[in-house]
Each structure stands twice: as C-alpha cells, then as structure tokens.
Amino acid sequence: MNIIVTGGAGFIGSNFVFHMLEKHPDYRIICLDKLTYAGNLSTLKSVMDNPNFRFVKLDICDREGVYKLFEEEHPDMVVNFAAESHVDRSIKDPSVFLQTNIIGTSVLMDACREYGIKRYHQVSTDEVYGDLPLDRPDLFFTETTPIHTSSPYSSSKAGADLLVMAYHRTFGLPVTISRCSNNYGPYHFPEKLIPLMIVNCLHDKPLPVYGEGLNVRDWLYVEDHCRAIDLIIHNGTVGEVYNVGGHNEMKNIDIVKLICHELGKPESLITYVQDRKGHDMRYAIDPTKIHNELGWLPETKFADGIKKTISWYLENREWWEEIISGDYQTYYERMYGQS
Ligand SMILES: NC(=O)c1ccc[n+]([C@@H]2O[C@H](COP(=O)([O-])OP(=O)(O)OC[C@H]3O[C@@H](n4cnc5c(N)ncnc54)[C@H](O)[C@@H]3O)[C@@H](O)[C@H]2O)c1
C-alpha cells in the first residue's frame, strides 16, 4: 500500500506518519509538505532513513508537482492533513487559508481522479459545526449537525468538506472525511494553547488567556486521532463523515491552571487578554458513529495525556527551542542545501 500523507511535517500529520510506519511496516508512506512556518522537517528526523518513507517538499496547490508525484508513486490512498490551521492567523489574513485549504484540496482530488485512487481522506475539524452554547451541556455535534462556521479558518475547512462530498457525488471519487475535536500531544506547534502555556510556564512568562478563559474544548490525545483515521481509511464507508472526539470537555482556564500546577508554577502568571473576535464558546463531539461502526474508542484519558505531553515538552526542549528561535526554518536548507 502506497499512501501520500500531506502536511506530514506538522503536528497531527507527523504523529500519523509515525503511527502508520509502526502499525503497517509493509506500507510505503510518502510525506508531501510545503514546510510553511508550521511544518518542521526535524520532527521527521527519526523516520528519514526508513526505506518505506519518502519526504517531498511540495505545495498541495502546485498542480504540476502534485501530478508528477502521483505519476512517480502511484498512491493507493491520500490522507490530507495539509492546511493552514491557526484561527488567529486566519483572522489576520484569510487569503492563504482559502488557497491551501480549498484550492489545495481540489488539486489533490483532481490528481486522484486523473490517476485513480482507492481512497481520498480529508482530515477536517469539529469547527465546521460552529459552536454550542455553554448553558446546553446536553448538546453535541453529530455528523448531521448543520455546517455553521465562525472563522475564516473553519469556513475554509467547511468549503473543502463540501468540495470533497461534491467530488464523491459528481465524479464518484472514493472519499471519507473525519471531523475531530482539539488535539494535544507531542510535536504541537508552540503557538497553540497547550504547548504555548507549557513553554511560557517553563520560561516564567505571562500565560495569555482569551477573555475569561471559559471557552470549552473537547480534547483528544493525538495518537487516538491517528488510530481513528487509520480505521476510517481501512474500514470506513466511502462517502461518509466520521466525527472523532473523546468526551473530554475542559474550560481553557482549567487547562492553564492544571499546567501551572503540574509544572509547580504560580497561577499569578495567568494574564487575561482581549477575547478573540468571534470566539467559539463550546465544541463537543458525539463520537457514537465511529464507535458503533468501527469500534473506535479513545485510549488516553486527559489526566494521563496531559502528563505525557508535559513530560514530552520537558524532554524535547531542543525541538521547541529551535522553533521559538526560528532556527527550525533553516533545517531543510541544512539537510538538503537548498530552499
Ligand atoms: N490541531 C487540531 O487540534 C486539529 C483538530 C481537528 C482537525 N485538525 C486538522 O488536522 C490537520 C492538521 O492539523 P495540525 O494541527 O497538524 O496542523 P499544523 O499547522 O501543525 O500542520 C500543517 C502542516 O501542513 C503543511 N502545509 C501547510 N500548507 C501547505 C501546502 N499548501 N502544501 C503542503 N503542505 C502544507 C505545513 O507545512 C504543516 O506541516 C489540518 O487539516 C487541521 O484542520 C486539527
């Protein structure tokens, strides 16, 4: 089985690459990544010499480059993680989100149509459903919850999802979509909530919390997400959407306090900052479908996952210190001597 994994130098994509190489040692994994600010080739250091792994620096919007890669590799499947993924950045400049998240998805699917494919899998997000009110803890997102986006990021992801379904209906492309809640774990870029708080705590720097920190997210350990996608691409039904989440709802402020506690730092580091524009209040996934159809259940409880994550950041300082200093962006040049 040849699988193209796009965005594999990012947070979830890299964890998925590791998961697939370990669980399916006979598969060939081709990682396609543009190495934007969010992609870090040093993350993939441990698999670079694996004969079943190939890294290709490429933009998913580069039609010619993508078609050439399909000609060379004859992939059986494509799993698309490549995206602009940070909501705050999408509020500052939506255009690159539309380009990568929507146009890039269409280029990948056109290549799948041109060269044939067993499965195109789109990695989407629960953010396409918008948010839920804090005073209705009985409500959850199901796969039939209407798309109702808030940010340019979630709108671009929703646009891609609609396009994926349209390619299935119009061209018969064998697609699946997963919509997952917030992930956490190793290799998470330190601008996102959990790694940012860990890193700032370690530097005794202020911990910026939006608004009053009451926003609720449904956290899932990244390895559980990777297992879910593995199950969907092998056993999921073509044309279907699967929600992925672990019933692990936490208020942002409680997560930040927990991190302070685990690292022995005072809560006085917490500073409340002006809320994000259009900030979604609560996300909560109903994962009944993936549980009933594919037998998926999360394995890592939040209490354990957050400890594992904090330990990882303590043991892998070099990884995030290079990011903070900006040095990681020269890693590709250092490895390959070109840009
Ligand atoms: N992080 C989460 O909590 C979460 C939750 C649900 C869904 N998702 C989705 O999962 C996917 C991966 O998220 P992440 O958090 O790992 O993101 P990330 O920002 O850490 O990684 C994105 C990767 O995509 C690459 N990339 C960006 N533009 C590209 C382009 N034009 N061509 C090729 N590569 C490109 C980047 O270099 C980077 O390696 C995204 O599609 C995101 O929407 C994320």
Ligand as a Chemical Component Dictionary entry (heavy atoms), coordinates in Angstrom:
data_LIG
# 
_chem_comp.id                   LIG 
_chem_comp.type                 NON-POLYMER 
_chem_comp.pdbx_formal_charge   0 
_chem_comp.three_letter_code    LIG 
# 
loop_
_chem_comp_atom.comp_id 
_chem_comp_atom.atom_id 
_chem_comp_atom.alt_atom_id 
_chem_comp_atom.type_symbol 
_chem_comp_atom.charge 
_chem_comp_atom.model_Cartn_x 
_chem_comp_atom.model_Cartn_y 
_chem_comp_atom.model_Cartn_z 
_chem_comp_atom.pdbx_ordinal 
LIG N1  N1  N 0  -4.779 20.616 15.675 1  
LIG C1  C1  C 0  -6.028 20.271 15.946 2  
LIG O1  O1  O 0  -6.433 20.286 17.110 3  
LIG C2  C2  C 0  -6.946 19.815 14.837 4  
LIG C3  C3  C 0  -8.205 19.307 15.176 5  
LIG C4  C4  C 0  -9.038 18.851 14.146 6  
LIG C5  C5  C 0  -8.614 18.888 12.846 7  
LIG N2  N2  N 1  -7.399 19.406 12.531 8  
LIG C6  C6  C 0  -6.970 19.398 11.123 9  
LIG O2  O2  O 0  -5.874 18.488 11.043 10 
LIG C7  C7  C 0  -4.960 18.926 10.030 11 
LIG C8  C8  C 0  -3.566 19.042 10.620 12 
LIG O3  O3  O 0  -3.605 19.969 11.704 13 
LIG P1  P1  P 0  -2.283 20.310 12.521 14 
LIG O4  O4  O 0  -2.712 20.862 13.819 15 
LIG O5  O5  O -1 -1.367 19.161 12.452 16 
LIG O6  O6  O 0  -1.712 21.500 11.622 17 
LIG P2  P2  P 0  -0.239 22.104 11.541 18 
LIG O7  O7  O 0  -0.440 23.550 11.274 19 
LIG O8  O8  O 0  0.577  21.674 12.708 20 
LIG O9  O9  O 0  0.399  21.400 10.253 21 
LIG C9  C9  C 0  0.001  21.706 8.944  22 
LIG C10 C10 C 0  1.048  21.142 8.015  23 
LIG O10 O10 O 0  0.623  21.408 6.666  24 
LIG C11 C11 C 0  1.697  21.927 5.935  25 
LIG N3  N3  N 0  1.165  22.790 4.864  26 
LIG C12 C12 C 0  0.520  23.971 5.004  27 
LIG N4  N4  N 0  0.191  24.465 3.799  28 
LIG C13 C13 C 0  0.620  23.557 2.880  29 
LIG C14 C14 C 0  0.552  23.484 1.474  30 
LIG N5  N5  N 0  -0.006 24.471 0.752  31 
LIG N6  N6  N 0  1.070  22.404 0.851  32 
LIG C15 C15 C 0  1.653  21.402 1.562  33 
LIG N7  N7  N 0  1.762  21.428 2.897  34 
LIG C16 C16 C 0  1.237  22.483 3.555  35 
LIG C17 C17 C 0  2.531  22.712 6.939  36 
LIG O11 O11 O 0  3.865  22.892 6.484  37 
LIG C18 C18 C 0  2.414  21.808 8.162  38 
LIG O12 O12 O 0  3.439  20.832 8.152  39 
LIG C19 C19 C 0  -5.499 20.255 9.500  40 
LIG O13 O13 O 0  -6.177 19.995 8.293  41 
LIG C20 C20 C 0  -6.468 20.719 10.580 42 
LIG O14 O14 O 0  -7.507 21.463 10.016 43 
LIG C21 C21 C 0  -6.546 19.872 13.507 44 
# 
loop_
_chem_comp_bond.comp_id 
_chem_comp_bond.atom_id_1 
_chem_comp_bond.atom_id_2 
_chem_comp_bond.value_order 
_chem_comp_bond.pdbx_ordinal 
LIG N1  C1  SING 1  
LIG C1  O1  DOUB 2  
LIG C1  C2  SING 3  
LIG C2  C3  SING 4  
LIG C2  C21 DOUB 5  
LIG C3  C4  DOUB 6  
LIG C4  C5  SING 7  
LIG C5  N2  DOUB 8  
LIG N2  C6  SING 9  
LIG N2  C21 SING 10 
LIG C6  O2  SING 11 
LIG C6  C20 SING 12 
LIG O2  C7  SING 13 
LIG C7  C8  SING 14 
LIG C7  C19 SING 15 
LIG C8  O3  SING 16 
LIG O3  P1  SING 17 
LIG P1  O4  DOUB 18 
LIG P1  O5  SING 19 
LIG P1  O6  SING 20 
LIG O6  P2  SING 21 
LIG P2  O7  DOUB 22 
LIG P2  O8  SING 23 
LIG P2  O9  SING 24 
LIG O9  C9  SING 25 
LIG C9  C10 SING 26 
LIG C10 O10 SING 27 
LIG C10 C18 SING 28 
LIG O10 C11 SING 29 
LIG C11 N3  SING 30 
LIG C11 C17 SING 31 
LIG N3  C12 SING 32 
LIG N3  C16 SING 33 
LIG C12 N4  DOUB 34 
LIG N4  C13 SING 35 
LIG C13 C14 SING 36 
LIG C13 C16 DOUB 37 
LIG C14 N5  SING 38 
LIG C14 N6  DOUB 39 
LIG N6  C15 SING 40 
LIG C15 N7  DOUB 41 
LIG N7  C16 SING 42 
LIG C17 O11 SING 43 
LIG C17 C18 SING 44 
LIG C18 O12 SING 45 
LIG C19 O13 SING 46 
LIG C19 C20 SING 47 
LIG C20 O14 SING 48 
# 
